[in-house]
Amino acid sequence: MDPPPPPQLRVLDTVQLFAPPPHPRGESELSPSPLAPLSGLDADPNVLGVTFRSVRFFPPHPVSLDPLDTLQRAFAAALALFPQLAGSLRVLDRAAAVVVFSGSNAVPLVLAASDGLSVAEAVDADAPDSPLLDLLAPADVDAGVAGPALALQATRFACGGVALGMRVAHALCDGAGATRFLAAAARFARGEPVAPPVWARRELLGPRDPPRVVAPSFDTVLAPDYDAVGPYGGHGHEQQKLLKVCFHVSDVRVETLRARLSAEAAGVRLTTFEVLAAFIWRARVKANGTSPEETVKMVYSMNISKLLDPPLPEGYWGNVCVPVYVSLTSGDLLGRSLAETATLVRKSKREVDDEYVRSYVDFLELRRREGVTATAGRGGVSAFTDWRRLGHGEVDFGWGGPDAVLPLSWRILGSEEPCFLVPYGISDERRRRGFKVFVAVRETAVACFREEMEEILLLQQEERGNYSTAGKL
């Protein structure tokens, strides 16, 4: 028997939020010039041309407040400070990228309702493959299709809960930049002042003249085959079905593992991320049954705002993360201790400084016309991104921060097998005891991967409830 169709949403209206026209003096004012150049990190081939979709769920709103009207007014006000989001992204012969802006550009905001369903009935925030999730944000667009860099959707549910979906061109901002824009709109909704954002992307993170690569050789992890594989190809293994899985991770168990590995690493103080990334990377490779001679890579995003000299100014909202890679053969990864692998991740982090960032930008500039992408053998590329400290709680439109934040796009950092570290919602009791891991796992490897993850899971008895140790498949 075929499964029932997903509950239908009722679209009430689609409004166009217009940004202010360009100021004749250009970027010295809040409004952008007709052509606003992007930074070297914005124009990374694994970012450029990519749209990222996400959805946030907010608690029931006060009966005296119309959430759809509140959101419409808040975003209209925020676009006056972030008008580039109403522009269109254009790549100029792969040599540069700009936002093209005119007074006719606008951000579409879809207003929708589900009068017969509560949020809890419609979606499971612990199941990243819930069928209705994809309908709660503007649909994805094909690469190269002209249109505004940002699109929004607000959906009101019968319980009073509200879903806010976003589709944004990754070249305009990463997760931190997108959250900065949402937080600005939320401050407008609460009637609070908003500090003006900073553009100046080419000036702050453009290539040097002439470009020069001094830091580690990026040729070992990035391949010049953009035309052959596109921004997300090049993994070198046959396409396999991927399942989106949720695991509930225990702070106590991770801390116990971290303390043990730090002791094994001769007292080196390892961070939670270093331990967790090493643990999950190893678990994935083992579960995949990768041949010992195959190359496997992990890549993660590292915020460089404070690592530059001088640091990026407060209010900068472009891409502020560089990819950092660790590459081994499968046999080497599985043959060494977990403490050694976590130490290797730590070493890769400590190599990122101002010169690393400048060299990465210059490397991309030198390879711009041919393009680059992260590649590996059959083992693929395991990508990690940490959403736990993006400031989700600041996105409060007047009736509470988000109860859940979920990614809808599952291709990041040149990888189709990402792992998201995601916080629980503001009102979720589990927030005090752990966090969620959303991960794409090959269907044939799920059972083994689940066994490998047991050491760090938030167990039912620890939860004192009926939460499962892993999300529904």
Phi, psi and omega in degrees: 000134179291144177294152179296150179294152179297148179304138183276143174261150179255115178280121182275320184189159169234113182257150179256121179260112185269136174274159179295153179293160180300143175276138184299338180268003172077221193286355177290344177252175180295322180285142184279164171286165181303331176237111182251108182292146178265167180279173176295326178286325176298326185265015173303131181303334177276006177238315185298132180081002181259134172254145179240134183243143179209166177217140177239140178248128182249152182292171179303139182272158175299145182296338181280357188240138173264104186296325181292321176293318179300314181293321180299314180292322181295316181288327176298320178291319182294326180295340175294334177264336181238055186293339179301334181293344175268356180278180179246139180278137178222133177259126182262094175054034180059004181269340180198165178225140181221161168260123178267126187232138172216163182297344181274352179290145179209156176262122178283135175237111178276127177254123186223167179212150171232090189289339185257002185231143168272167177300316182298326179284332186276320186219159173246110184292349176263005180236097185294355178253016177307130189297330183283340184306317185295340181272359185260008176219155178305141183297154177292161178236154178290146177303137179089353179282127180289149180162171181297148182292340184231141170220144186230157173215130176243127182236126178262132180255165185299330180283353185096349176293156184229135173255134177241111179259147182221138167235123184224144175293122184299333180295339179278326182193157171263195182299322180293318180292320178297318178294325178297318178294314180297320179294325177295316177299321180295322178294321175300318181297328180272359179076027182254154180292152181234127178288140181294139178285168181245129176265267172041044189286313181295326180291321186272327185223036175270169179291155175282164181235106359278158177294145180211141181251112183250326184288188183308152181290116178281349179297336182286342182238344180241132185251141180276064182225043183303316183296327185282326189240343184074178187291343183238010181262200172082013180284339174080008177237158180298148180294129178236150180292132180251138175251143178265117189239146176246131174240142178260116189257136182270126175301318183296315182292321178294319179296320176299315178295319180298315180298320180294315181291324177298320177295319179293334182268033176058041175082002177297128183277101181274147178271165177302316181296316181300317180291314184293317180297316179297318181297311184289321178301311180297317180299319180295313182297319179295316181294327180288344182067036183294138180299143185302328183276351182287143175280134175234146182227147166243146177223141178220158179270134178235125180288127185247012184306317183264357182270343180285159179235101003280165178297157175297144182292151175300133181103349176293132187232015174281185177297126184238018180240142171249149175282139177238134189243146168231130186230130178215168165279157179301319180296321178294316180299312184284340181275337180269164180287158178297325178298320179295319180293317178298323177294324177295320176297317178300316180299319180296324178293319184288345178279349183275115177217192182302317182292323177302312182296312181297321179292323178296316178299317180291324176300315178297321180296318180291331181257011189304316187287329179266339178078161178220155175208152177285129180227159175206183177278212182297339180291339176076188181240121177264118184255144180231135174219137188252114180261007189287338184235036179272359179082033181301327181296340179284346180273077182235110184274011175123353179225025175117149177288175185293139173281339179199148175229125184229138171282143174249345177258133187236036174226107183223151173053034179074015184237146173259003182236067185276166174226123179253129171265115192236133178284156169289162179293165184305320186264004183278123181301330182293345181303329182281350187236359180171203181205174181257150171239116172264128185215141175269123184233140177297138186305321182288347185253357188300314184298314180293320180297320179298319178296318180296329183281349188306327186297335186242010185280151173278106188279162183301317183292332176289328181283339184054040180202200184250023179287139178278161180284346178212152182292163180292146176261000000 
